[in-house]
Amino acid sequence: MPMDSAAELLKYYEVYETIGSGGFAKVKLGRHILTGEKVAIKIMEKKELGEDLPRVKVEIEAMKSLSHQHVCRLYHVIETNTKIYMVLEYCPGGELFDYIIAKDRLSEEETRVFFRQIVSALAYVHSQGYAHRDLKPENLLIDKTTNLKLIDFGLCAKPKGGLSYELMTCC
């Protein structure tokens, strides 16, 4: 049964400034109290999700089941009566999109390394029966060692007949 407040979140994490925001989510920097590890806390208001709530549930289920070096880890999910908190691996390098803009262009070697990481992440996601369906530079974060992490599984799908099955839902 969901609780009424963020008290459960605050038992485990300190919450700091906003580091990102999207259509129906805000992402804050956090710190796990016991380990000191920095985390990203995605905060969603249930009433603002409306018909997208089932997509969030699919995103959570996908991220809970995925464990790969180039897929952002989901550490903890806390649900209250009004909010859903997803505690995620923190990637201080930001989005690949912003990284490319800041550098103007990537070298062939750096591009090759990033491309291998993207293919590795997607091959793994597909091997687990999921289709990501929203691959773009904004959904690839850079961790502290300049490795890519695939994020945002909000549009993902797991076809009942496997990936050879044709999906009938639009993204």
C-alpha positions in Angstrom: 0.0 0.0 0.0 1.5 3.3 -1.0 2.3 5.8 1.7 1.4 9.5 1.9 4.7 11.3 1.9 8.4 11.2 0.9 9.4 10.0 4.4 10.4 6.6 3.0 12.7 8.2 0.4 14.3 10.4 3.1 15.1 7.4 5.2 17.7 6.3 2.6 18.6 9.4 0.6 19.5 13.0 0.9 17.9 15.0 -1.9 19.6 18.0 -3.5 19.2 20.3 -6.6 17.2 19.6 -9.7 19.6 18.3 -12.4 17.0 17.6 -15.2 13.4 17.7 -16.1 11.1 16.2 -18.8 7.5 16.1 -19.8 6.2 14.7 -16.5 9.3 14.1 -14.4 11.9 16.1 -12.5 15.3 14.6 -11.7 17.2 15.6 -8.6 20.7 14.8 -7.4 20.7 12.6 -4.3 23.0 10.8 -2.0 22.5 7.4 -0.4 22.9 8.1 3.3 24.7 4.8 4.2 27.2 4.6 1.3 27.5 8.2 0.3 27.0 7.2 -3.3 25.5 9.9 -5.6 22.2 8.9 -7.3 19.7 10.5 -9.6 16.2 10.6 -8.3 13.4 10.7 -10.9 10.3 12.2 -9.4 6.9 11.8 -11.0 3.5 13.2 -9.9 0.9 10.5 -10.5 -1.8 12.9 -11.3 0.3 14.5 -14.0 1.1 11.0 -15.5 -2.6 10.4 -16.2 -2.8 7.8 -19.0 1.0 7.5 -19.1 1.0 5.7 -15.7 1.0 2.2 -17.3 4.1 3.3 -19.4 5.9 4.2 -16.2 5.1 0.8 -14.7 6.5 -0.9 -17.9 9.6 1.3 -17.6 10.1 0.2 -14.0 9.6 -3.5 -14.7 12.1 -3.3 -17.7 14.7 -1.4 -15.7 14.3 -3.8 -12.7 15.1 -6.8 -14.9 18.0 -5.3 -16.9 21.6 -5.4 -15.7 24.2 -4.3 -18.2 27.3 -2.1 -18.0 25.8 0.3 -20.6 22.2 0.4 -19.2 21.5 2.9 -16.4 20.8 1.0 -13.2 17.6 1.3 -11.3 18.4 1.0 -7.6 15.2 1.6 -5.8 11.5 2.5 -6.5 9.4 4.2 -3.9 5.7 4.8 -4.5 3.5 7.1 -2.4 -0.1 8.0 -2.9 0.8 11.0 -5.1 4.4 10.3 -6.4 6.7 7.7 -7.9 10.4 8.0 -7.1 12.9 6.1 -9.2 16.4 6.1 -7.7 18.9 5.6 -10.6 22.6 5.4 -11.2 24.0 9.0 -11.4 25.9 9.9 -14.6 27.7 13.2 -14.1 28.7 13.6 -17.7 25.2 14.5 -18.8 23.6 13.6 -22.2 25.5 12.5 -25.2 23.6 15.1 -27.2 25.1 18.0 -25.0 28.6 16.3 -25.1 28.6 16.3 -28.9 27.4 19.9 -29.1 30.1 21.1 -26.6 32.8 19.3 -28.5 31.5 20.4 -31.9 32.4 16.9 -33.3 33.7 13.6 -32.1 36.9 11.9 -33.3 36.5 8.7 -35.3 38.0 6.8 -32.4 35.6 8.2 -29.8 32.7 7.7 -32.1 33.8 4.0 -32.6 33.9 3.5 -28.8 30.5 5.1 -28.2 29.0 3.2 -31.1 30.3 -0.2 -29.7 28.7 0.7 -26.3 25.4 1.6 -27.9 25.3 -1.6 -29.9 26.3 -3.6 -26.8 23.4 -2.0 -24.8 20.8 -2.6 -27.5 21.9 -6.2 -28.1 21.5 -6.9 -24.4 18.1 -5.1 -24.2 16.9 -7.1 -27.2 18.3 -10.4 -25.8 16.1 -9.8 -22.8 13.0 -9.4 -25.0 12.7 -5.7 -24.9 12.5 -3.1 -27.7 13.7 0.4 -26.4 11.9 2.4 -29.2 13.3 5.8 -28.2 17.0 5.6 -29.0 18.5 9.2 -29.4 21.5 11.1 -28.1 19.4 12.6 -25.3 18.7 9.1 -23.9 22.3 8.2 -23.6 24.1 9.5 -20.5 27.8 9.7 -19.8 29.1 8.2 -16.5 32.1 9.2 -14.5 34.5 7.1 -16.7 33.1 8.5 -20.0 31.0 5.3 -20.7 27.5 5.6 -22.1 24.4 4.5 -20.2 21.1 3.9 -22.0 18.2 5.6 -20.2 14.4 6.3 -20.6 12.6 3.0 -21.1 9.2 4.8 -21.0 8.4 3.8 -24.6 9.9 0.3 -24.4 7.9 -2.8 -25.2 8.2 -6.5 -24.5 6.2 -8.3 -27.2 4.5 -11.4 -25.9 5.7 -13.3 -28.9 9.3 -12.2 -28.6 11.1 -9.6 -30.7 10.1 -11.3 -34.0 6.5 -10.5 -33.1 5.2 -7.3 -34.8 4.3 -4.6 -32.3 0.9 -3.0 -32.9 1.3 -0.1 -30.4 2.7 3.2 -31.5 5.6 4.8 -29.6 
